[in-house]
């Protein structure tokens, strides 16, 4: 049985054509060659929360179940390609979508500066370091033994390998984590919220790629475990489909602040809409990158979904095995906003609209206190502007 992931460079496609045996003409005694069965990774959405009956439908079509969700009414599975068309006609199934490949946002080495620029140090001096706020880093894992992260590490899960040891075997997640919550211990670097609780949800492997089905599982874990803010420094340009969107929407409705990298697909003049997913979703804050001059990085994605900007060029932070280094990208900009969201929650923002949740209030506070850059008001380069921790978190 051959397993394939039928995806293009950016846009994923499942081909539903039948695979026929090759028949040898003659008197009928010759046997047709048996084609190799092709199996594809899919997300199957149902009309109701899947249970034993829905799992039976998948298995009855020859599928192997990877995950069954309760955050969204869906099952992630490997299905014989030729069975997909029949499943599409099942009245209990609403959609079948490819389980897309997701990548960590590309980075490049350089030099350091960002936490001071957004005024986080001022907030720390006033006694707010984000103590106890639960932040999930959905990424390649975290080096939880790093001396600048170990005191703030609070647990997590490895969805790639299916165990409770989300050690970073890449570097991306560890670097992001340092910007969020590296300890204020006089050594190395300090994070935006240096007493926040870090949770590592590993959905990307050693080379920085993974499946959206694992991202959905991570979001479900966040809801089940009371996570308050997530950092999402990964993505793809192709639309992952309605199931992933529902997972972000439903977890945001549960009260989680989602912060996501806008992407590194921009062009020098900043033309066009190049914001990637999941940052394009209304339930996520799309973060673009600025340099030391508060100018948009030439590669930073642009578009109407841009909501906030943050330092993303030459950011110095933690690396695996107790190291430090500089990286650039909207991946590095995003954790500045994530850490600031933790500070705002720690400052005691209140539920002014009476919906019982404060994530929408946090987002509004971040937007209203941002330092306007570029064109007046919200624009496609910087959104509402540069995130401003000392204004946002001093209530």
Buried (B, 14 or more C-beta within 10 A) or exposed (E): EEEEBEBEEEEBEBEEEEEEEEEEEEEEEEEEEEEEBBBBBBBBBBEEEBEEEBBEBBEEBBBEBBBBBEBBBBBBBBBBBBBBEEBEEBEEBBBBBBBBBBBBBBBEEBEBBBBEBBBBBBBBEEEBBBBEBBBBBBBBBBBBEBBBBBEBBBEBBBBBBEEEEBBBBBBBBBBBBBBBBBBBEEEBBBBBBBBBBBBBBBBBBEEBBBBBBBBBBBBBBBBEBEBBBBBBBBBBBBBBBBBBBBBBBBBBBBBBBBBBBBBBBBEEEBEEEBBBBBBBBEBBBBBBBBBEEBBBBBBBBBBEBBBBBBBBBBBBBBBBEBBBBBBBBBBBBBBBBBBBBBBBBBBEBEEEEEEEBBBBBBBBBBBEBBBBBBEEEBBBBBBBBBBBBBBBBBE
